[in-house]
């Protein structure tokens, strides 16, 4: 059996708190117009591994931290197999970057990993998710189910879960949409929960001053710590 992937052993960007070995896996259920990993999504220019060579490469990790991303890691048919092997390496943490459209796999991951970390994308309001991929059915049900998976896990098992929501500031985002999104996110009560607003790379589509004004408004609407390009802004209430 062969696996296509790209593995980066000294990644200082993806992990929420440390340097990591990051595993990029092909495939995704969405086709976001601003995606900068589209070659990975489409399985282009990735290394071909056997299972043994993949395990050998994963064992080169030097930090103890791993990230599985893509594409959409939970959409990959080898997701559980790779996570199970990494778990055997006794890592300090395993993080997944996810679009939250696989609630069953999210639940499996949280309950299978000793120190899980979740970074999830919230693209736009649930009612306009069809803009990302008109062929995907039941965005609302899948995303809300994943939110409640997180809520249950935090309340029952791990109130210290490191958790981040990420929203890309593309031209279709408005403050009205962000307020609606904030209301949904408030169901998850977690002290280590941040919401990061990130510019489109390499050309931002929304002026930074507008983003700061939006964050000022959102600060009054939700309990989550707000970040802009992974930096916390000083916002007066």
C-alpha distance (Angstrom), angle and dihedral (degrees) to the residues before:
residue distance angle dihedral
X1 . . .
X2 3.80 . .
X3 3.80 129.8 .
X4 3.79 126.3 -159.0
X5 3.79 114.3 -148.6
X6 3.77 145.3 130.4
X7 3.81 117.0 -130.4
X8 3.80 122.7 -162.5
X9 3.80 113.3 -170.9
X10 3.81 101.7 -169.1
X11 3.79 104.8 41.7
X12 3.80 116.4 159.4
X13 3.82 96.6 175.7
X14 3.80 113.0 56.7
X15 3.82 104.6 47.3
X16 3.80 114.7 81.5
X17 3.80 95.8 -134.7
X18 3.81 113.4 9.0
X19 3.78 149.7 17.4
X20 3.79 111.3 -70.8
X21 3.75 148.3 -177.1
X22 3.78 101.8 -112.0
X23 3.79 122.5 -157.3
X24 3.81 115.3 -158.5
X25 3.79 112.1 -157.9
X26 3.82 125.6 -168.4
X27 3.77 127.0 -117.6
X28 3.79 134.3 51.6
X29 3.80 137.0 -169.2
X30 3.83 91.8 -136.6
X31 3.79 133.8 61.4
X32 3.79 102.6 -156.3
X33 3.82 110.1 -169.3
X34 3.81 92.1 -134.9
X35 3.84 97.5 45.5
X36 3.81 111.3 140.0
X37 3.81 93.9 -169.0
X38 3.79 96.2 60.2
X39 3.80 93.2 126.9
X40 3.81 88.6 57.9
X41 3.81 91.3 45.4
X42 3.82 88.6 53.0
X43 3.82 93.4 45.7
X44 3.80 95.2 -115.2
X45 3.80 125.8 156.1
X46 3.81 95.1 -5.4
X47 3.77 124.5 144.6
X48 3.78 117.6 -103.7
X49 3.80 113.6 -131.3
X50 3.75 135.7 -175.5
X51 3.79 113.2 -139.5
X52 3.80 90.5 -103.7
X53 3.82 94.1 49.2
X54 3.81 90.9 47.0
X55 3.80 91.1 52.8
X56 3.80 90.0 47.5
X57 3.79 91.7 52.5
X58 3.82 93.1 46.9
X59 3.80 89.8 54.6
X60 3.82 89.5 62.9
X61 3.80 88.5 76.9
X62 3.81 111.6 130.1
X63 3.82 103.9 -176.8
X64 3.80 102.8 49.8
X65 3.81 90.1 -124.1
X66 3.80 126.1 108.4
X67 3.81 134.5 -172.1
X68 3.80 125.7 -164.3
X69 3.78 112.8 -159.8
X70 3.77 139.9 139.4
X71 2.85 138.9 117.1
X72 3.75 89.7 -25.5
X73 3.79 112.7 -32.7
X74 3.82 95.6 -160.2
X75 3.80 89.8 53.8
X76 3.80 91.9 59.9
X77 3.83 114.9 100.0
X78 3.82 90.1 -135.9
X79 3.80 95.9 51.5
X80 3.81 98.0 107.5
X81 3.81 93.3 41.9
X82 3.81 92.7 53.0
X83 3.81 93.9 44.9
X84 3.81 90.8 49.0
X85 3.79 91.3 53.2
X86 3.82 93.9 46.6
X87 3.79 88.1 50.4
X88 3.80 88.7 59.3
X89 3.82 89.0 59.3
X90 3.84 89.0 66.2
X91 3.81 94.2 -124.1
X92 3.79 124.4 -166.5
X93 3.80 88.4 -127.9
X94 3.79 144.0 -14.2
X95 3.78 117.9 -150.3
X96 3.77 128.1 -169.3
X97 3.79 125.7 -160.1
X98 3.78 106.0 -149.2
X99 3.80 144.5 170.1
X100 3.83 90.4 -140.1
X101 3.80 94.8 -122.8
X102 3.82 95.2 118.7
X103 3.84 103.8 63.0
X104 3.83 94.3 166.8
X105 3.80 92.4 54.5
X106 3.80 90.8 44.4
X107 3.80 89.3 54.8
X108 3.80 91.7 46.8
X109 3.81 91.1 50.7
X110 3.80 94.9 49.0
X111 3.78 92.2 49.4
X112 3.82 95.7 42.9
X113 3.80 101.3 48.8
X114 3.80 124.1 71.3
X115 3.82 96.4 -147.5
X116 3.80 108.1 21.1
X117 3.80 124.3 178.0
X118 3.79 123.8 -166.9
X119 3.80 128.0 -155.9
X120 3.78 110.8 176.6
X121 3.77 135.3 -177.7
X122 3.78 121.3 -128.0
X123 3.78 100.9 -171.2
X124 3.79 102.7 -178.1
X125 3.79 140.3 -42.5
X126 3.78 113.6 -38.7
X127 3.80 90.9 -117.2
X128 3.82 91.0 60.1
X129 3.82 99.2 41.0
X130 3.80 88.4 106.4
X131 3.82 86.1 76.7
X132 3.82 88.2 73.3
X133 3.80 95.4 50.7
X134 3.81 122.4 -9.1
X135 3.82 91.6 -163.4
X136 3.82 97.0 64.9
X137 3.79 113.9 96.9
X138 3.81 126.7 -145.7
X139 3.80 101.5 9.6
X140 3.78 90.0 163.7
X141 3.79 95.7 52.9
X142 3.80 94.5 45.8
X143 3.79 96.0 45.6
X144 3.81 94.6 45.0
X145 3.81 90.5 46.8
X146 3.81 88.8 54.3
X147 3.81 91.2 49.6
X148 3.79 89.6 54.3
X149 3.82 90.8 46.7
X150 3.81 86.8 57.9
X151 3.80 92.4 44.0
X152 3.81 92.9 51.7
X153 3.79 94.2 45.2
X154 3.81 92.6 50.0
X155 3.79 94.1 46.5
X156 3.79 96.1 44.0
X157 3.81 105.5 32.3
X158 3.79 118.9 5.7
X159 3.78 124.5 22.5
X160 3.82 88.9 171.7
X161 3.81 96.0 61.4
X162 3.80 110.9 145.7
X163 3.79 102.9 -127.4
X164 3.79 134.6 172.0
X165 3.78 133.4 -179.0
X166 3.81 115.6 -156.1
X167 3.79 126.8 -158.6
X168 3.80 121.5 -176.0
X169 3.79 113.6 -141.3
X170 3.77 100.6 -129.2
X171 3.81 122.9 159.9
X172 3.81 94.0 -94.5
X173 3.82 94.0 62.8
X174 3.83 117.4 102.6
X175 3.80 133.3 175.8
X176 3.81 89.0 -110.8
X177 3.81 89.9 58.1
X178 3.80 91.8 46.6
X179 3.82 92.1 52.3
X180 3.81 89.9 51.9
X181 3.81 89.7 48.5
X182 3.82 91.4 48.8
X183 3.80 90.5 55.6
X184 3.80 89.7 56.8
X185 3.80 94.2 46.4
X186 3.79 92.1 53.3
X187 3.82 90.1 76.2
X188 3.82 86.8 75.9
X189 3.80 110.9 74.6
X190 3.78 108.3 -168.3
X191 3.81 128.0 145.5
X192 3.83 92.2 -146.1
X193 3.81 94.7 50.4
X194 3.81 117.6 125.0
X195 3.81 130.9 176.6
X196 3.79 112.4 -148.7
X197 3.78 122.9 -162.5
X198 3.77 110.5 -157.1
X199 3.78 131.1 -168.4
X200 3.77 120.2 -125.4
X201 3.78 109.1 -98.5
X202 2.98 125.0 -93.1
X203 3.83 99.2 -2.1
X204 3.80 120.0 37.6
X205 3.80 116.1 -140.0
X206 3.82 99.0 -164.3
X207 3.81 124.2 55.2
X208 3.81 114.8 -110.9
X209 3.81 93.0 -127.8
X210 3.80 90.4 55.8
X211 3.81 89.4 50.9
X212 3.81 90.9 51.8
X213 3.81 90.5 50.6
X214 3.81 89.4 50.9
X215 3.79 91.4 49.7
X216 3.80 89.9 51.9
X217 3.82 89.0 55.8
X218 3.81 93.5 43.6
X219 3.80 91.5 50.8
X220 3.80 86.7 69.1
X221 3.80 92.8 46.8
X222 3.80 103.3 51.3
X223 3.82 143.6 28.4
X224 3.81 96.1 -133.7
X225 3.80 122.4 112.2
X226 3.82 106.3 -110.3
X227 3.80 122.8 -141.3
X228 3.79 132.9 -175.0
X229 3.81 112.8 -152.1
X230 3.84 87.3 -18.0
X231 3.81 94.5 -54.1
X232 3.78 124.2 110.4
X233 3.77 113.3 -127.9
X234 3.78 124.3 -145.0
X235 3.79 101.6 -115.1
X236 3.79 120.6 177.9
X237 3.79 114.2 -142.2
